[in-house]
């Protein structure tokens, strides 16, 4: 069963804040760990998938929450 091991709350931060927070959190994780990123920056809708592809990490989920935030689940490569 896949379990989210870390949540990165970057709500209220603008670009590049959410990606910087995610990159910092990834340094303290192991390969295969799953991280949840919460963001309110609309730019994250294109930034996070692009970053995941370039960095070699896997974007497992991307959704907009009922509260108007964006939620991403990333698996560390």
PQR file with spaces between the fields and no chain letter, atoms N, CA, C, O and H, PARSE charges and radii, in Angstrom:
ATOM       1  N    UNK     1       0.843   -1.182    0.000 -0.4000 1.5000
ATOM       2  CA   UNK     1       0.000    0.000    0.000 -0.0000 2.0000
ATOM       3  C    UNK     1       0.887    1.244    0.000  0.5500 1.7000
ATOM       4  O    UNK     1       1.824    1.348    0.791 -0.5500 1.4000
ATOM       5  N    UNK     2       0.585    2.180   -0.889 -0.4000 1.5000
ATOM       6  CA   UNK     2       1.356    3.416   -0.978 -0.0000 2.0000
ATOM       7  C    UNK     2       0.869    4.401    0.076  0.5500 1.7000
ATOM       8  O    UNK     2      -0.331    4.634    0.228 -0.5500 1.4000
ATOM       9  H    UNK     2      -0.176    2.096   -1.532  0.4000 1.0000
ATOM      10  N    UNK     3       1.823    4.970    0.799 -0.4000 1.5000
ATOM      11  CA   UNK     3       1.502    5.890    1.884 -0.0000 2.0000
ATOM      12  C    UNK     3       2.279    7.180    1.688  0.5500 1.7000
ATOM      13  O    UNK     3       3.469    7.159    1.372 -0.5500 1.4000
ATOM      14  H    UNK     3       2.797    4.781    0.676  0.4000 1.0000
ATOM      15  N    UNK     4       1.603    8.290    1.875 -0.4000 1.5000
ATOM      16  CA   UNK     4       2.280    9.586    1.815 -0.0000 2.0000
ATOM      17  C    UNK     4       3.098    9.730    3.091  0.5500 1.7000
ATOM      18  O    UNK     4       2.563    9.656    4.197 -0.5500 1.4000
ATOM      19  H    UNK     4       0.636    8.307    2.131  0.4000 1.0000
ATOM      20  N    UNK     5       4.395    9.936    2.922 -0.4000 1.5000
ATOM      21  CA   UNK     5       5.289   10.005    4.074 -0.0000 2.0000
ATOM      22  C    UNK     5       5.552   11.433    4.537  0.5500 1.7000
ATOM      23  O    UNK     5       5.941   11.643    5.686 -0.5500 1.4000
ATOM      24  H    UNK     5       4.829    9.996    2.024  0.4000 1.0000
ATOM      25  N    UNK     6       5.348   12.412    3.670 -0.4000 1.5000
ATOM      26  CA   UNK     6       5.595   13.812    4.010 -0.0000 2.0000
ATOM      27  C    UNK     6       4.573   14.695    3.311  0.5500 1.7000
ATOM      28  O    UNK     6       4.185   14.429    2.173 -0.5500 1.4000
ATOM      29  H    UNK     6       5.031   12.242    2.737  0.4000 1.0000
ATOM      30  N    UNK     7       4.138   15.747    3.998 -0.4000 1.5000
ATOM      31  CA   UNK     7       3.281   16.759    3.386 -0.0000 2.0000
ATOM      32  C    UNK     7       4.027   18.088    3.397  0.5500 1.7000
ATOM      33  O    UNK     7       4.550   18.515    4.426 -0.5500 1.4000
ATOM      34  H    UNK     7       4.453   15.963    4.922  0.4000 1.0000
ATOM      35  N    UNK     8       4.068   18.729    2.237 -0.4000 1.5000
ATOM      36  CA   UNK     8       4.698   20.033    2.088 -0.0000 2.0000
ATOM      37  C    UNK     8       3.576   21.042    1.862  0.5500 1.7000
ATOM      38  O    UNK     8       2.908   21.021    0.828 -0.5500 1.4000
ATOM      39  H    UNK     8       3.643   18.382    1.401  0.4000 1.0000
ATOM      40  N    UNK     9       3.377   21.920    2.832 -0.4000 1.5000
ATOM      41  CA   UNK     9       2.315   22.919    2.733 -0.0000 2.0000
ATOM      42  C    UNK     9       2.911   24.224    2.214  0.5500 1.7000
ATOM      43  O    UNK     9       3.526   24.983    2.964 -0.5500 1.4000
ATOM      44  H    UNK     9       3.920   21.937    3.672  0.4000 1.0000
ATOM      45  N    UNK    10       2.721   24.470    0.928 -0.4000 1.5000
ATOM      46  CA   UNK    10       3.243   25.685    0.300 -0.0000 2.0000
ATOM      47  C    UNK    10       2.110   26.638   -0.080  0.5500 1.7000
ATOM      48  O    UNK    10       2.280   27.496   -0.946 -0.5500 1.4000
ATOM      49  H    UNK    10       2.222   23.854    0.319  0.4000 1.0000
ATOM      50  N    UNK    11       0.963   26.486    0.567 -0.4000 1.5000
ATOM      51  CA   UNK    11      -0.158   27.374    0.289 -0.0000 2.0000
ATOM      52  C    UNK    11       0.222   28.792    0.682  0.5500 1.7000
ATOM      53  O    UNK    11       0.821   29.018    1.733 -0.5500 1.4000
ATOM      54  H    UNK    11       0.826   25.789    1.270  0.4000 1.0000
ATOM      55  N    UNK    12      -0.131   29.737   -0.167 -0.4000 1.5000
ATOM      56  CA   UNK    12       0.175   31.138    0.075 -0.0000 2.0000
ATOM      57  C    UNK    12       1.499   31.582   -0.529  0.5500 1.7000
ATOM      58  O    UNK    12       1.797   32.776   -0.546 -0.5500 1.4000
ATOM      59  H    UNK    12      -0.618   29.553   -1.021  0.4000 1.0000
ATOM      60  N    UNK    13       2.290   30.652   -1.020 -0.4000 1.5000
ATOM      61  CA   UNK    13       3.567   30.992   -1.643 -0.0000 2.0000
ATOM      62  C    UNK    13       3.381   31.116   -3.151  0.5500 1.7000
ATOM      63  O    UNK    13       2.622   30.360   -3.759 -0.5500 1.4000
ATOM      64  H    UNK    13       2.048   29.682   -1.006  0.4000 1.0000
ATOM      65  N    UNK    14       4.078   32.072   -3.742 -0.4000 1.5000
ATOM      66  CA   UNK    14       4.038   32.200   -5.201 -0.0000 2.0000
ATOM      67  C    UNK    14       5.295   31.588   -5.784  0.5500 1.7000
ATOM      68  O    UNK    14       6.246   31.286   -5.064 -0.5500 1.4000
ATOM      69  H    UNK    14       4.695   32.686   -3.249  0.4000 1.0000
ATOM      70  N    UNK    15       5.288   31.411   -7.076 -0.4000 1.5000
ATOM      71  CA   UNK    15       6.398   30.796   -7.800 -0.0000 2.0000
ATOM      72  C    UNK    15       7.696   31.535   -7.487  0.5500 1.7000
ATOM      73  O    UNK    15       7.695   32.766   -7.510 -0.5500 1.4000
ATOM      74  H    UNK    15       4.515   31.656   -7.660  0.4000 1.0000
ATOM      75  N    UNK    16       8.760   30.877   -7.206 -0.4000 1.5000
ATOM      76  CA   UNK    16       9.008   29.427   -7.238 -0.0000 2.0000
ATOM      77  C    UNK    16       8.862   28.767   -5.870  0.5500 1.7000
ATOM      78  O    UNK    16       9.369   27.663   -5.674 -0.5500 1.4000
ATOM      79  H    UNK    16       8.761   29.877   -7.188  0.4000 1.0000
ATOM      80  N    UNK    17       8.189   29.407   -4.924 -0.4000 1.5000
ATOM      81  CA   UNK    17       8.068   28.904   -3.560 -0.0000 2.0000
ATOM      82  C    UNK    17       7.656   27.453   -3.416  0.5500 1.7000
ATOM      83  O    UNK    17       8.325   26.705   -2.703 -0.5500 1.4000
ATOM      84  H    UNK    17       7.777   30.304   -5.083  0.4000 1.0000
ATOM      85  N    UNK    18       6.570   27.019   -4.069 -0.4000 1.5000
ATOM      86  CA   UNK    18       6.165   25.621   -3.912 -0.0000 2.0000
ATOM      87  C    UNK    18       7.232   24.627   -4.372  0.5500 1.7000
ATOM      88  O    UNK    18       7.438   23.601   -3.725 -0.5500 1.4000
ATOM      89  H    UNK    18       6.027   27.627   -4.648  0.4000 1.0000
ATOM      90  N    UNK    19       7.904   24.919   -5.472 -0.4000 1.5000
ATOM      91  CA   UNK    19       8.939   23.998   -5.956 -0.0000 2.0000
ATOM      92  C    UNK    19      10.166   24.014   -5.047  0.5500 1.7000
ATOM      93  O    UNK    19      10.791   22.976   -4.832 -0.5500 1.4000
ATOM      94  H    UNK    19       7.737   25.753   -5.998  0.4000 1.0000
ATOM      95  N    UNK    20      10.509   25.164   -4.524 -0.4000 1.5000
ATOM      96  CA   UNK    20      11.644   25.257   -3.594 -0.0000 2.0000
ATOM      97  C    UNK    20      11.339   24.455   -2.327  0.5500 1.7000
ATOM      98  O    UNK    20      12.192   23.714   -1.840 -0.5500 1.4000
ATOM      99  H    UNK    20      10.001   26.008   -4.699  0.4000 1.0000
ATOM     100  N    UNK    21      10.142   24.601   -1.802 -0.4000 1.5000
ATOM     101  CA   UNK    21       9.747   23.862   -0.594 -0.0000 2.0000
ATOM     102  C    UNK    21       9.753   22.356   -0.860  0.5500 1.7000
ATOM     103  O    UNK    21      10.189   21.573   -0.016 -0.5500 1.4000
ATOM     104  H    UNK    21       9.449   25.204   -2.197  0.4000 1.0000
ATOM     105  N    UNK    22       9.272   21.963   -2.025 -0.4000 1.5000
ATOM     106  CA   UNK    22       9.262   20.544   -2.384 -0.0000 2.0000
ATOM     107  C    UNK    22      10.683   20.004   -2.526  0.5500 1.7000
ATOM     108  O    UNK    22      10.986   18.921   -2.026 -0.5500 1.4000
ATOM     109  H    UNK    22       8.918   22.600   -2.710  0.4000 1.0000
ATOM     110  N    UNK    23      11.543   20.738   -3.194 -0.4000 1.5000
ATOM     111  CA   UNK    23      12.928   20.301   -3.376 -0.0000 2.0000
ATOM     112  C    UNK    23      13.638   20.156   -2.030  0.5500 1.7000
ATOM     113  O    UNK    23      14.400   19.210   -1.833 -0.5500 1.4000
ATOM     114  H    UNK    23      11.297   21.618   -3.601  0.4000 1.0000
ATOM     115  N    UNK    24      13.397   21.077   -1.110 -0.4000 1.5000
ATOM     116  CA   UNK    24      13.999   20.984    0.235 -0.0000 2.0000
ATOM     117  C    UNK    24      13.509   19.731    0.956  0.5500 1.7000
ATOM     118  O    UNK    24      14.296   19.016    1.577 -0.5500 1.4000
ATOM     119  H    UNK    24      12.778   21.846   -1.270  0.4000 1.0000
ATOM     120  N    UNK    25      12.213   19.470    0.871 -0.4000 1.5000
ATOM     121  CA   UNK    25      11.643   18.301    1.554 -0.0000 2.0000
ATOM     122  C    UNK    25      12.184   17.000    0.969  0.5500 1.7000
ATOM     123  O    UNK    25      12.387   16.030    1.699 -0.5500 1.4000
ATOM     124  H    UNK    25      11.573   20.050    0.366  0.4000 1.0000
ATOM     125  N    UNK    26      12.416   16.971   -0.335 -0.4000 1.5000
ATOM     126  CA   UNK    26      12.927   15.756   -0.978 -0.0000 2.0000
ATOM     127  C    UNK    26      14.312   15.381   -0.475  0.5500 1.7000
ATOM     128  O    UNK    26      14.668   14.203   -0.486 -0.5500 1.4000
ATOM     129  H    UNK    26      12.250   17.759   -0.929  0.4000 1.0000
ATOM     130  N    UNK    27      15.096   16.350   -0.038 -0.4000 1.5000
ATOM     131  CA   UNK    27      16.447   16.065    0.449 -0.0000 2.0000
ATOM     132  C    UNK    27      16.426   15.183    1.692  0.5500 1.7000
ATOM     133  O    UNK    27      17.388   14.464    1.963 -0.5500 1.4000
ATOM     134  H    UNK    27      14.806   17.307   -0.030  0.4000 1.0000
ATOM     135  N    UNK    28      15.334   15.236    2.447 -0.4000 1.5000
ATOM     136  CA   UNK    28      15.225   14.469    3.685 -0.0000 2.0000
ATOM     137  C    UNK    28      14.422   13.183    3.528  0.5500 1.7000
ATOM     138  O    UNK    28      13.962   12.610    4.516 -0.5500 1.4000
ATOM     139  H    UNK    28      14.552   15.820    2.228  0.4000 1.0000
ATOM     140  N    UNK    29      14.252   12.732    2.291 -0.4000 1.5000
ATOM     141  CA   UNK    29      13.465   11.527    2.043 -0.0000 2.0000
ATOM     142  C    UNK    29      14.299   10.487    1.305  0.5500 1.7000
ATOM     143  O    UNK    29      15.394   10.765    0.817 -0.5500 1.4000
ATOM     144  H    UNK    29      14.626   13.197    1.489  0.4000 1.0000
ATOM     145  N    UNK    30      13.745    9.289    1.242 -0.4000 1.5000
ATOM     146  CA   UNK    30      14.417    8.192    0.544 -0.0000 2.0000
ATOM     147  C    UNK    30      13.693    7.892   -0.769  0.5500 1.7000
ATOM     148  O    UNK    30      12.533    8.261   -0.954 -0.5500 1.4000
ATOM     149  H    UNK    30      12.855    9.063    1.638  0.4000 1.0000
ATOM     150  N    UNK    31      14.393    7.223   -1.663 -0.4000 1.5000
ATOM     151  CA   UNK    31      13.786    6.810   -2.929 -0.0000 2.0000
ATOM     152  C    UNK    31      12.539    5.976   -2.633  0.5500 1.7000
ATOM     153  O    UNK    31      12.547    5.097   -1.771 -0.5500 1.4000
ATOM     154  H    UNK    31      15.335    6.923   -1.513  0.4000 1.0000
ATOM     155  N    UNK    32      11.479    6.274   -3.364 -0.4000 1.5000
ATOM     156  CA   UNK    32      10.218    5.567   -3.186 -0.0000 2.0000
ATOM     157  C    UNK    32       9.255    6.269   -2.245  0.5500 1.7000
ATOM     158  O    UNK    32       8.061    5.969   -2.256 -0.5500 1.4000
ATOM     159  H    UNK    32      11.473    6.987   -4.064  0.4000 1.0000
ATOM     160  N    UNK    33       9.751    7.206   -1.424 -0.4000 1.5000
ATOM     161  CA   UNK    33       8.862    7.959   -0.537 -0.0000 2.0000
ATOM     162  C    UNK    33       7.899    8.800   -1.368  0.5500 1.7000
ATOM     163  O    UNK    33       8.234    9.266   -2.457 -0.5500 1.4000
ATOM     164  H    UNK    33      10.721    7.449   -1.415  0.4000 1.0000
ATOM     165  N    UNK    34       6.707    8.979   -0.832 -0.4000 1.5000
ATOM     166  CA   UNK    34       5.710    9.809   -1.505 -0.0000 2.0000
ATOM     167  C    UNK    34       5.491   11.091   -0.707  0.5500 1.7000
ATOM     168  O    UNK    34       5.323   11.067    0.512 -0.5500 1.4000
ATOM     169  H    UNK    34       6.435    8.600    0.052  0.4000 1.0000
ATOM     170  N    UNK    35       5.498   12.193   -1.417 -0.4000 1.5000
ATOM     171  CA   UNK    35       5.287   13.500   -0.799 -0.0000 2.0000
ATOM     172  C    UNK    35       4.020   14.121   -1.354  0.5500 1.7000
ATOM     173  O    UNK    35       3.725   14.009   -2.543 -0.5500 1.4000
ATOM     174  H    UNK    35       5.634   12.213   -2.408  0.4000 1.0000
ATOM     175  N    UNK    36       3.283   14.773   -0.486 -0.4000 1.5000
ATOM     176  CA   UNK    36       2.091   15.519   -0.879 -0.0000 2.0000
ATOM     177  C    UNK    36       2.471   16.996   -0.854  0.5500 1.7000
ATOM     178  O    UNK    36       2.987   17.495    0.147 -0.5500 1.4000
ATOM     179  H    UNK    36       3.523   14.864    0.481  0.4000 1.0000
ATOM     180  N    UNK    37       2.216   17.680   -1.943 -0.4000 1.5000
ATOM     181  CA   UNK    37       2.458   19.118   -2.025 -0.0000 2.0000
ATOM     182  C    UNK    37       1.113   19.818   -2.120  0.5500 1.7000
ATOM     183  O    UNK    37       0.289   19.486   -2.972 -0.5500 1.4000
ATOM     184  H    UNK    37       1.798   17.274   -2.755  0.4000 1.0000
ATOM     185  N    UNK    38       0.896   20.795   -1.235 -0.4000 1.5000
ATOM     186  CA   UNK    38      -0.303   21.622   -1.267 -0.0000 2.0000
ATOM     187  C    UNK    38       0.124   23.025   -1.665  0.5500 1.7000
ATOM     188  O    UNK    38       1.028   23.600   -1.060 -0.5500 1.4000
ATOM     189  H    UNK    38       1.566   21.065   -0.543  0.4000 1.0000
ATOM     190  N    UNK    39      -0.522   23.570   -2.677 -0.4000 1.5000
ATOM     191  CA   UNK    39      -0.152   24.890   -3.190 -0.0000 2.0000
ATOM     192  C    UNK    39      -1.405   25.657   -3.591  0.5500 1.7000
ATOM     193  O    UNK    39      -2.446   25.072   -3.891 -0.5500 1.4000
ATOM     194  H    UNK    39      -1.257   23.102   -3.169  0.4000 1.0000
ATOM     195  N    UNK    40      -1.280   26.984   -3.589 -0.4000 1.5000
ATOM     196  CA   UNK    40      -2.375   27.835   -4.065 -0.0000 2.0000
ATOM     197  C    UNK    40      -1.963   28.607   -5.311  0.5500 1.7000
ATOM     198  O    UNK    40      -2.798   29.265   -5.932 -0.5500 1.4000
ATOM     199  H    UNK    40      -0.435   27.460   -3.346  0.4000 1.0000
ATOM     200  N    UNK    41      -0.712   28.538   -5.677 -0.4000 1.5000
ATOM     201  CA   UNK    41      -0.200   29.243   -6.857 -0.0000 2.0000
ATOM     202  C    UNK    41      -0.712   28.552   -8.122  0.5500 1.7000
ATOM     203  O    UNK    41      -0.382   27.387   -8.347 -0.5500 1.4000
ATOM     204  H    UNK    41      -0.034   28.004   -5.173  0.4000 1.0000
ATOM     205  N    UNK    42      -1.513   29.236   -8.960 -0.4000 1.5000
ATOM     206  CA   UNK    42      -2.026   28.612  -10.176 -0.0000 2.0000
ATOM     207  C    UNK    42      -0.915   28.154  -11.118  0.5500 1.7000
ATOM     208  O    UNK    42      -1.119   27.231  -11.907 -0.5500 1.4000
ATOM     209  H    UNK    42      -1.781   30.182   -8.777  0.4000 1.0000
ATOM     210  N    UNK    43       0.251   28.782  -11.048 -0.4000 1.5000
ATOM     211  CA   UNK    43       1.369   28.372  -11.887 -0.0000 2.0000
ATOM     212  C    UNK    43       1.864   26.979  -11.576  0.5500 1.7000
ATOM     213  O    UNK    43       2.544   26.361  -12.395 -0.5500 1.4000
ATOM     214  H    UNK    43       0.417   29.532  -10.407  0.4000 1.0000
ATOM     215  N    UNK    44       1.525   26.474  -10.391 -0.4000 1.5000
ATOM     216  CA   UNK    44       1.968   25.121  -10.022 -0.0000 2.0000
ATOM     217  C    UNK    44       1.354   24.055  -10.930  0.5500 1.7000
ATOM     218  O    UNK    44       1.901   22.960  -11.065 -0.5500 1.4000
ATOM     219  H    UNK    44       0.972   26.976   -9.726  0.4000 1.0000
ATOM     220  N    UNK    45       0.199   24.383  -11.563 -0.4000 1.5000
ATOM     221  CA   UNK    45      -0.449   23.410  -12.448 -0.0000 2.0000
ATOM     222  C    UNK    45       0.449   23.019  -13.613  0.5500 1.7000
ATOM     223  O    UNK    45       0.373   21.887  -14.091 -0.5500 1.4000
ATOM     224  H    UNK    45      -0.245   25.273  -11.454  0.4000 1.0000
ATOM     225  N    UNK    46       1.293   23.924  -14.075 -0.4000 1.5000
ATOM     226  CA   UNK    46       2.238   23.580  -15.140 -0.0000 2.0000
ATOM     227  C    UNK    46       3.633   23.334  -14.585  0.5500 1.7000
ATOM     228  O    UNK    46       4.379   22.511  -15.117 -0.5500 1.4000
ATOM     229  H    UNK    46       1.354   24.843  -13.686  0.4000 1.0000
ATOM     230  N    UNK    47       3.992   24.052  -13.506 -0.4000 1.5000
ATOM     231  CA   UNK    47       5.337   23.934  -12.948 -0.0000 2.0000
ATOM     232  C    UNK    47       5.628   22.560  -12.353  0.5500 1.7000
ATOM     233  O    UNK    47       6.686   21.985  -12.613 -0.5500 1.4000
ATOM     234  H    UNK    47       3.386   24.720  -13.074  0.4000 1.0000
ATOM     235  N    UNK    48       4.711   22.035  -11.565 -0.4000 1.5000
ATOM     236  CA   UNK    48       4.976   20.772  -10.869 -0.0000 2.0000
ATOM     237  C    UNK    48       5.121   19.599  -11.848  0.5500 1.7000
ATOM     238  O    UNK    48       6.077   18.835  -11.716 -0.5500 1.4000
ATOM     239  H    UNK    48       3.852   22.501  -11.354  0.4000 1.0000
ATOM     240  N    UNK    49       4.222   19.421  -12.820 -0.4000 1.5000
ATOM     241  CA   UNK    49       4.435   18.327  -13.772 -0.0000 2.0000
ATOM     242  C    UNK    49       5.745   18.467  -14.559  0.5500 1.7000
ATOM     243  O    UNK    49       6.439   17.478  -14.792 -0.5500 1.4000
ATOM     244  H    UNK    49       3.445   20.042  -12.927  0.4000 1.0000
ATOM     245  N    UNK    50       6.076   19.684  -14.963 -0.4000 1.5000
ATOM     246  CA   UNK    50       7.326   19.899  -15.695 -0.0000 2.0000
ATOM     247  C    UNK    50       8.527   19.569  -14.819  0.5500 1.7000
ATOM     248  O    UNK    50       9.458   18.894  -15.260 -0.5500 1.4000
ATOM     249  H    UNK    50       5.511   20.488  -14.774  0.4000 1.0000
ATOM     250  N    UNK    51       8.504   20.044  -13.583 -0.4000 1.5000
ATOM     251  CA   UNK    51       9.598   19.776  -12.653 -0.0000 2.0000
ATOM     252  C    UNK    51       9.763   18.281  -12.413  0.5500 1.7000
ATOM     253  O    UNK    51      10.882   17.770  -12.400 -0.5500 1.4000
ATOM     254  H    UNK    51       7.748   20.592  -13.226  0.4000 1.0000
ATOM     255  N    UNK    52       8.644   17.581  -12.222 -0.4000 1.5000
ATOM     256  CA   UNK    52       8.709   16.134  -11.975 -0.0000 2.0000
ATOM     257  C    UNK    52       9.365   15.424  -13.154  0.5500 1.7000
ATOM     258  O    UNK    52      10.202   14.542  -12.961 -0.5500 1.4000
ATOM     259  H    UNK    52       7.734   17.997  -12.232  0.4000 1.0000
ATOM     260  N    UNK    53       8.997   15.797  -14.349 -0.4000 1.5000
ATOM     261  CA   UNK    53       9.562   15.177  -15.548 -0.0000 2.0000
ATOM     262  C    UNK    53      11.060   15.455  -15.661  0.5500 1.7000
ATOM     263  O    UNK    53      11.846   14.548  -15.936 -0.5500 1.4000
ATOM     264  H    UNK    53       8.317   16.513  -14.506  0.4000 1.0000
ATOM     265  N    UNK    54      11.442   16.688  -15.453 -0.4000 1.5000
ATOM     266  CA   UNK    54      12.852   17.078  -15.578 -0.0000 2.0000
ATOM     267  C    UNK    54      13.702   16.453  -14.475  0.5500 1.7000
ATOM     268  O    UNK    54      14.835   16.039  -14.721 -0.5500 1.4000
ATOM     269  H    UNK    54      10.804   17.425  -15.230  0.4000 1.0000
ATOM     270  N    UNK    55      13.160   16.384  -13.268 -0.4000 1.5000
ATOM     271  CA   UNK    55      13.933   15.901  -12.117 -0.0000 2.0000
ATOM     272  C    UNK    55      13.989   14.377  -12.035  0.5500 1.7000
ATOM     273  O    UNK    55      14.789   13.826  -11.278 -0.5500 1.4000
ATOM     274  H    UNK    55      12.240   16.720  -13.068  0.4000 1.0000
ATOM     275  N    UNK    56      13.147   13.695  -12.807 -0.4000 1.5000
ATOM     276  CA   UNK    56      13.132   12.235  -12.769 -0.0000 2.0000
ATOM     277  C    UNK    56      12.238   11.659  -11.693  0.5500 1.7000
ATOM     278  O    UNK    56      12.168   10.440  -11.536 -0.5500 1.4000
ATOM     279  H    UNK    56      12.497   14.142  -13.422  0.4000 1.0000
ATOM     280  N    UNK    57      11.541   12.523  -10.938 -0.4000 1.5000
ATOM     281  CA   UNK    57      10.590   12.054   -9.940 -0.0000 2.0000
ATOM     282  C    UNK    57       9.251   11.803  -10.628  0.5500 1.7000
ATOM     283  O    UNK    57       9.022   12.278  -11.740 -0.5500 1.4000
ATOM     284  H    UNK    57      11.598   13.513  -11.066  0.4000 1.0000
ATOM     285  N    UNK    58       8.373   11.060   -9.966 -0.4000 1.5000
ATOM     286  CA   UNK    58       7.120   10.658  -10.600 -0.0000 2.0000
ATOM     287  C    UNK    58       5.933   11.394   -9.995  0.5500 1.7000
ATOM     288  O    UNK    58       5.707   11.336   -8.787 -0.5500 1.4000
ATOM     289  H    UNK    58       8.560   10.674   -9.063  0.4000 1.0000
ATOM     290  N    UNK    59       5.181   12.083  -10.839 -0.4000 1.5000
ATOM     291  CA   UNK    59       3.949   12.739  -10.404 -0.0000 2.0000
ATOM     292  C    UNK    59       2.836   11.697  -10.438  0.5500 1.7000
ATOM     293  O    UNK    59       2.454   11.225  -11.508 -0.5500 1.4000
ATOM     294  H    UNK    59       5.365   12.130  -11.821  0.4000 1.0000
ATOM     295  N    UNK    60       2.322   11.344   -9.275 -0.4000 1.5000
ATOM     296  CA   UNK    60       1.294   10.306   -9.177 -0.0000 2.0000
ATOM     297  C    UNK    60      -0.115   10.862   -9.239  0.5500 1.7000
ATOM     298  O    UNK    60      -1.014   10.236   -9.800 -0.5500 1.4000
ATOM     299  H    UNK    60       2.633   11.727   -8.405  0.4000 1.0000
ATOM     300  N    UNK    61      -0.308   12.049   -8.656 -0.4000 1.5000
ATOM     301  CA   UNK    61      -1.640   12.661   -8.619 -0.0000 2.0000
ATOM     302  C    UNK    61      -1.517   14.170   -8.754  0.5500 1.7000
ATOM     303  O    UNK    61      -0.544   14.770   -8.298 -0.5500 1.4000
ATOM     304  H    UNK    61       0.422   12.557   -8.200  0.4000 1.0000
ATOM     305  N    UNK    62      -2.507   14.768   -9.379 -0.4000 1.5000
ATOM     306  CA   UNK    62      -2.607   16.223   -9.467 -0.0000 2.0000
ATOM     307  C    UNK    62      -4.093   16.559   -9.492  0.5500 1.7000
ATOM     308  O    UNK    62      -4.830   16.095  -10.362 -0.5500 1.4000
ATOM     309  H    UNK    62      -3.297   14.280   -9.749  0.4000 1.0000
ATOM     310  N    UNK    63      -4.523   17.364   -8.535 -0.4000 1.5000
ATOM     311  CA   UNK    63      -5.942   17.702   -8.464 -0.0000 2.0000
ATOM     312  C    UNK    63      -6.130   19.066   -7.825  0.5500 1.7000
ATOM     313  O    UNK    63      -5.255   19.567   -7.119 -0.5500 1.4000
ATOM     314  H    UNK    63      -3.924   17.741   -7.828  0.4000 1.0000
ATOM     315  N    UNK    64      -7.285   19.654   -8.087 -0.4000 1.5000
ATOM     316  CA   UNK    64      -7.666   20.893   -7.422 -0.0000 2.0000
ATOM     317  C    UNK    64      -8.640   20.519   -6.317  0.5500 1.7000
ATOM     318  O    UNK    64      -9.602   19.789   -6.555 -0.5500 1.4000
ATOM     319  H    UNK    64      -7.996   19.247   -8.661  0.4000 1.0000
ATOM     320  N    UNK    65      -8.397   21.013   -5.113 -0.4000 1.5000
ATOM     321  CA   UNK    65      -9.249   20.664   -3.984 -0.0000 2.0000
ATOM     322  C    UNK    65     -10.494   21.548   -3.954  0.5500 1.7000
ATOM     323  O    UNK    65     -10.567   22.561   -4.649 -0.5500 1.4000
ATOM     324  H    UNK    65      -7.615   21.607   -4.919  0.4000 1.0000
ATOM     325  N    UNK    66     -11.448   21.158   -3.157 -0.4000 1.5000
ATOM     326  CA   UNK    66     -12.681   21.931   -3.010 -0.0000 2.0000
ATOM     327  C    UNK    66     -12.406   23.313   -2.414  0.5500 1.7000
ATOM     328  O    UNK    66     -13.191   24.243   -2.595 -0.5500 1.4000
ATOM     329  H    UNK    66     -11.389   20.335   -2.593  0.4000 1.0000
ATOM     330  N    UNK    67     -11.281   23.437   -1.700 -0.4000 1.5000
ATOM     331  CA   UNK    67     -10.911   24.714   -1.082 -0.0000 2.0000
ATOM     332  C    UNK    67     -10.178   25.638   -2.051  0.5500 1.7000
ATOM     333  O    UNK    67      -9.815   26.755   -1.682 -0.5500 1.4000
ATOM     334  H    UNK    67     -10.643   22.681   -1.553  0.4000 1.0000
ATOM     335  N    UNK    68      -9.955   25.185   -3.287 -0.4000 1.5000
ATOM     336  CA   UNK    68      -9.280   26.015   -4.277 -0.0000 2.0000
ATOM     337  C    UNK    68      -7.770   25.901   -4.273  0.5500 1.7000
ATOM     338  O    UNK    68      -7.085   26.689   -4.925 -0.5500 1.4000
ATOM     339  H    UNK    68     -10.250   24.277   -3.587  0.4000 1.0000
ATOM     340  N    UNK    69      -7.248   24.937   -3.554 -0.4000 1.5000
ATOM     341  CA   UNK    69      -5.802   24.684   -3.554 -0.0000 2.0000
ATOM     342  C    UNK    69      -5.499   23.591   -4.589  0.5500 1.7000
ATOM     343  O    UNK    69      -6.406   22.963   -5.136 -0.5500 1.4000
ATOM     344  H    UNK    69      -7.804   24.296   -3.025  0.4000 1.0000
ATOM     345  N    UNK    70      -4.240   23.390   -4.834 -0.4000 1.5000
ATOM     346  CA   UNK    70      -3.798   22.334   -5.735 -0.0000 2.0000
ATOM     347  C    UNK    70      -3.050   21.308   -4.904  0.5500 1.7000
ATOM     348  O    UNK    70      -2.241   21.655   -4.043 -0.5500 1.4000
ATOM     349  H    UNK    70      -3.503   23.901   -4.390  0.4000 1.0000
ATOM     350  N    UNK    71      -3.331   20.045   -5.174 -0.4000 1.5000
ATOM     351  CA   UNK    71      -2.715   18.950   -4.421 -0.0000 2.0000
ATOM     352  C    UNK    71      -1.989   18.043   -5.395  0.5500 1.7000
ATOM     353  O    UNK    71      -2.544   17.621   -6.410 -0.5500 1.4000
ATOM     354  H    UNK    71      -3.988   19.764   -5.873  0.4000 1.0000
ATOM     355  N    UNK    72      -0.741   17.751   -5.072 -0.4000 1.5000
ATOM     356  CA   UNK    72       0.090   16.885   -5.899 -0.0000 2.0000
ATOM     357  C    UNK    72       0.685   15.790   -5.020  0.5500 1.7000
ATOM     358  O    UNK    72       1.017   16.023   -3.858 -0.5500 1.4000
ATOM     359  H    UNK    72      -0.290   18.094   -4.248  0.4000 1.0000
ATOM     360  N    UNK    73       0.815   14.609   -5.583 -0.4000 1.5000
ATOM     361  CA   UNK    73       1.520   13.525   -4.906 -0.0000 2.0000
ATOM     362  C    UNK    73       2.679   13.129   -5.816  0.5500 1.7000
ATOM     363  O    UNK    73       2.490   12.810   -6.990 -0.5500 1.4000
ATOM     364  H    UNK    73       0.545   14.420   -6.527  0.4000 1.0000
ATOM     365  N    UNK    74       3.875   13.157   -5.247 -0.4000 1.5000
ATOM     366  CA   UNK    74       5.103   12.900   -6.003 -0.0000 2.0000
ATOM     367  C    UNK    74       5.848   11.748   -5.347  0.5500 1.7000
ATOM     368  O    UNK    74       5.978   11.708   -4.124 -0.5500 1.4000
ATOM     369  H    UNK    74       4.028   13.416   -4.293  0.4000 1.0000
ATOM     370  N    UNK    75       6.336   10.814   -6.151 -0.4000 1.5000
ATOM     371  CA   UNK    75       7.176    9.734   -5.641 -0.0000 2.0000
ATOM     372  C    UNK    75       8.624   10.058   -5.966  0.5500 1.7000
ATOM     373  O    UNK    75       8.966   10.315   -7.120 -0.5500 1.4000
ATOM     374  H    UNK    75       6.230   10.847   -7.145  0.4000 1.0000
ATOM     375  N    UNK    76       9.467   10.046   -4.953 -0.4000 1.5000
ATOM     376  CA   UNK    76      10.881   10.349   -5.144 -0.0000 2.0000
ATOM     377  C    UNK    76      11.556    9.202   -5.889  0.5500 1.7000
ATOM     378  O    UNK    76      11.383    8.030   -5.554 -0.5500 1.4000
ATOM     379  H    UNK    76       9.189    9.838   -4.015  0.4000 1.0000
ATOM     380  N    UNK    77      12.323    9.568   -6.899 -0.4000 1.5000
ATOM     381  CA   UNK    77      13.035    8.573   -7.713 -0.0000 2.0000
ATOM     382  C    UNK    77      14.196    8.002   -6.935  0.5500 1.7000
ATOM     383  O    UNK    77      14.921    7.148   -7.445 -0.5500 1.4000
ATOM     384  H    UNK    77      12.464   10.520   -7.172  0.4000 1.0000
